[in-house]
């Protein structure tokens, strides 16, 4: 069973699809961790309980046979096929010697238990620590972003700039945590192929040669052992060569997180807030949006599901896009769009000014039209004021007569 690949470029967008793929890898990591614990537990029982040796071997072989490697992609190389089928081969060998009494070698624990325990604690344990940091930084960033987007545009410019810098800092920290987490998952996913199989292989080899009754079986096992060792070495060499490429790609992504669009991906995508008007007022609803420039299609997926009804993505055809005037709304980073499917204007809010520019550029957005102050002044000149009417002069004359007497005349 192959998992979809995890790309470093997905870390910047942090899309729902990226989270789903990440969840598949996390489940696989937990399954591998449980498997290693089972192997360690069963291996220790095999070493310490010689009286129940036969039954322990059977249980151990069943445990090995129940595990199946998952690889990235749809096709497997010959080496990966050899590695994927290795535990099945091991289980068959153990079943053949189920009734044979063997003596464990003194260093069996060093060959099997310690390497697996080291891999589980250092590699898988470290990956779980990366996950905690990733989730903590993500929660802190989105919490800060929600508060940031509720800031009024009427606040002081210095306060707004300071808030923008804080959001950028948290976004960068979360992005680095995401990169580190994806990198660690990919490293464990690749290294487990030899870090798990090699200790089991060494343990079995020592187990078979420790008893003269298994000499013949050992001879039959050697060709496969050599073939598997070659596959493991090839996999290790491939891992060593690709690890440097992964580190270089990770470094480039830190320097330039917004890479070019890959084939098959939307023109732009990310989180936007939509202004929705209700009977009791206005609310801002969070959506994950994808825009295809060629078809002018905007796909909006609601992130805040309403109780009792699950809302799916909505496709809208864009008519035009224009930046929202700053003084016309008490929110920052807003722009308006019109679509064929919905009447009226839809107001959207981006996470930042830079992100709003990217959305407007992708949608061929326009700047709002401002009226000239001179034109406004000419319009006011043509409007008759209060004291240019006859009725107003009469009211003024009455007030002056009442104050100075009836003989006073107002010109």
VENWO-V68451 format. One record per residue. N is the residue number from 1. OMEGA is omega in whole degrees, -180 to 180 (none if undefined). BURIAL is b if it has 24 or more other C-alpha atoms within 12 Angstrom, else e. Layout:
N,OMEGA,BURIAL ; N,OMEGA,BURIAL
//
This chain:
1,-176,e ; 2,176,e ; 3,174,e ; 4,-176,e ; 5,174,b ; 6,180,b ; 7,177,b ; 8,-179,b ; 9,179,b ; 10,-177,b ; 11,-176,b ; 12,-178,b ; 13,-178,b ; 14,-176,b ; 15,175,b ; 16,178,e ; 17,178,e ; 18,180,b ; 19,179,b ; 20,178,e ; 21,179,b ; 22,179,b ; 23,177,e ; 24,180,b ; 25,179,b ; 26,177,b ; 27,177,e ; 28,178,b ; 29,178,b ; 30,178,e ; 31,177,e ; 32,179,b ; 33,178,b ; 34,179,e ; 35,180,b ; 36,178,b ; 37,179,b ; 38,180,b ; 39,179,b ; 40,-180,b ; 41,-178,b ; 42,178,b ; 43,178,b ; 44,177,b ; 45,179,b ; 46,-179,b ; 47,-172,b ; 48,-175,e ; 49,180,e ; 50,179,e ; 51,-180,e ; 52,-173,e ; 53,-175,b ; 54,-180,b ; 55,178,e ; 56,178,b ; 57,180,b ; 58,179,b ; 59,180,b ; 60,180,b ; 61,178,b ; 62,178,b ; 63,179,b ; 64,-176,b ; 65,-178,b ; 66,-177,e ; 67,177,b ; 68,180,b ; 69,171,b ; 70,-177,b ; 71,178,b ; 72,178,e ; 73,-176,e ; 74,-178,e ; 75,-179,e ; 76,173,e ; 77,178,e ; 78,179,e ; 79,180,b ; 80,176,b ; 81,178,b ; 82,180,b ; 83,-179,b ; 84,-178,b ; 85,-173,b ; 86,-178,b ; 87,175,b ; 88,178,b ; 89,180,b ; 90,-178,b ; 91,179,b ; 92,178,e ; 93,180,b ; 94,179,b ; 95,180,b ; 96,-177,e ; 97,-176,b ; 98,-176,b ; 99,-179,e ; 100,178,b ; 101,-178,b ; 102,176,b ; 103,179,b ; 104,175,b ; 105,-175,e ; 106,-177,e ; 107,-179,e ; 108,-179,b ; 109,179,b ; 110,-178,e ; 111,-172,b ; 112,-169,b ; 113,-174,b ; 114,179,b ; 115,180,b ; 116,179,b ; 117,177,b ; 118,179,b ; 119,-178,b ; 120,-177,b ; 121,-174,e ; 122,-176,e ; 123,-179,b ; 124,177,b ; 125,178,e ; 126,177,e ; 127,178,b ; 128,176,b ; 129,176,e ; 130,179,b ; 131,179,b ; 132,180,e ; 133,178,b ; 134,-180,b ; 135,-180,b ; 136,179,e ; 137,178,b ; 138,179,b ; 139,180,e ; 140,-178,e ; 141,-177,b ; 142,176,b ; 143,178,e ; 144,-179,b ; 145,178,b ; 146,178,b ; 147,-178,e ; 148,-178,b ; 149,177,b ; 150,177,b ; 151,178,b ; 152,178,e ; 153,-180,b ; 154,178,e ; 155,-180,e ; 156,-179,e ; 157,180,e ; 158,179,e ; 159,179,e ; 160,179,e ; 161,178,e ; 162,178,e ; 163,178,b ; 164,180,b ; 165,180,e ; 166,178,e ; 167,178,b ; 168,179,b ; 169,180,e ; 170,178,b ; 171,179,b ; 172,179,b ; 173,179,b ; 174,179,b ; 175,178,b ; 176,178,b ; 177,179,b ; 178,178,b ; 179,-180,b ; 180,-178,b ; 181,179,b ; 182,179,b ; 183,-179,b ; 184,178,b ; 185,180,b ; 186,180,b ; 187,179,b ; 188,-179,b ; 189,-179,b ; 190,-174,b ; 191,-178,b ; 192,-179,b ; 193,179,b ; 194,-180,b ; 195,177,b ; 196,-174,b ; 197,-176,b ; 198,177,b ; 199,179,b ; 200,178,b ; 201,179,b ; 202,179,b ; 203,-179,b ; 204,179,b ; 205,178,b ; 206,-180,b ; 207,-176,b ; 208,-176,b ; 209,-179,b ; 210,-178,e ; 211,-179,e ; 212,-180,e ; 213,-178,e ; 214,-178,b ; 215,-179,e ; 216,178,e ; 217,178,b ; 218,179,b ; 219,177,e ; 220,-177,e ; 221,-174,b ; 222,-180,e ; 223,178,e ; 224,178,e ; 225,-180,b ; 226,178,e ; 227,180,e ; 228,177,b ; 229,178,b ; 230,178,e ; 231,178,b ; 232,179,b ; 233,177,b ; 234,179,e ; 235,178,b ; 236,179,b ; 237,178,e ; 238,178,e ; 239,-179,b ; 240,-179,e ; 241,-179,e ; 242,-179,e ; 243,178,e ; 244,178,e ; 245,178,e ; 246,179,b ; 247,179,e ; 248,178,e ; 249,177,e ; 250,179,b ; 251,180,e ; 252,179,e ; 253,177,b ; 254,-178,b ; 255,-178,e ; 256,-176,e ; 257,-178,b ; 258,-179,e ; 259,-179,e ; 260,-178,e ; 261,178,e ; 262,178,e ; 263,179,e ; 264,180,e ; 265,179,e ; 266,-180,e ; 267,177,b ; 268,178,b ; 269,180,b ; 270,-178,b ; 271,175,b ; 272,175,b ; 273,-178,b ; 274,177,b ; 275,179,b ; 276,-177,e ; 277,179,e ; 278,-180,e ; 279,-177,e ; 280,179,e ; 281,-176,e ; 282,176,e ; 283,178,e ; 284,-174,b ; 285,-177,b ; 286,177,b ; 287,167,b ; 288,-170,b ; 289,173,b ; 290,-179,b ; 291,175,b ; 292,-175,b ; 293,-177,b ; 294,-179,e ; 295,-177,e ; 296,-179,b ; 297,176,b ; 298,179,b ; 299,-177,b ; 300,179,b ; 301,-179,b ; 302,179,b ; 303,-179,e ; 304,-177,e ; 305,178,e ; 306,-180,e ; 307,175,e ; 308,-179,e ; 309,178,e ; 310,-177,e ; 311,179,e ; 312,179,e ; 313,180,e ; 314,178,e ; 315,179,e ; 316,178,b ; 317,-174,b ; 318,174,b ; 319,176,b ; 320,-179,b ; 321,180,b ; 322,178,b ; 323,180,b ; 324,178,b ; 325,-176,e ; 326,-175,e ; 327,-176,e ; 328,-176,e ; 329,-179,e ; 330,176,e ; 331,179,b ; 332,172,b ; 333,-176,b ; 334,172,b ; 335,-176,b ; 336,175,b ; 337,170,b ; 338,-178,b ; 339,179,b ; 340,-173,e ; 341,-176,e ; 342,177,e ; 343,176,e ; 344,-177,e ; 345,175,b ; 346,179,b ; 347,-179,b ; 348,178,b ; 349,178,b ; 350,180,b ; 351,-177,b ; 352,178,b ; 353,179,b ; 354,179,e ; 355,177,b ; 356,178,b ; 357,179,b ; 358,179,b ; 359,-179,b ; 360,177,b ; 361,180,e ; 362,-177,b ; 363,-177,b ; 364,-177,b ; 365,-179,b ; 366,174,e ; 367,179,e ; 368,-180,e ; 369,178,e ; 370,177,e ; 371,-179,e ; 372,177,e ; 373,-180,e ; 374,179,e ; 375,178,e ; 376,-179,e ; 377,178,e ; 378,178,e ; 379,-179,e ; 380,-180,e ; 381,-179,e ; 382,-178,e ; 383,-177,e ; 384,-178,e ; 385,-175,e ; 386,-173,e ; 387,175,e ; 388,179,e ; 389,-179,e ; 390,-179,e ; 391,180,e ; 392,178,e ; 393,180,e ; 394,180,e ; 395,179,e ; 396,-180,e ; 397,178,e ; 398,-180,e ; 399,180,e ; 400,178,e ; 401,-180,e ; 402,-176,e ; 403,-175,e ; 404,-176,e ; 405,-175,e ; 406,-178,e ; 407,-178,e ; 408,-179,e ; 409,-180,e ; 410,-180,e ; 411,none,e
//
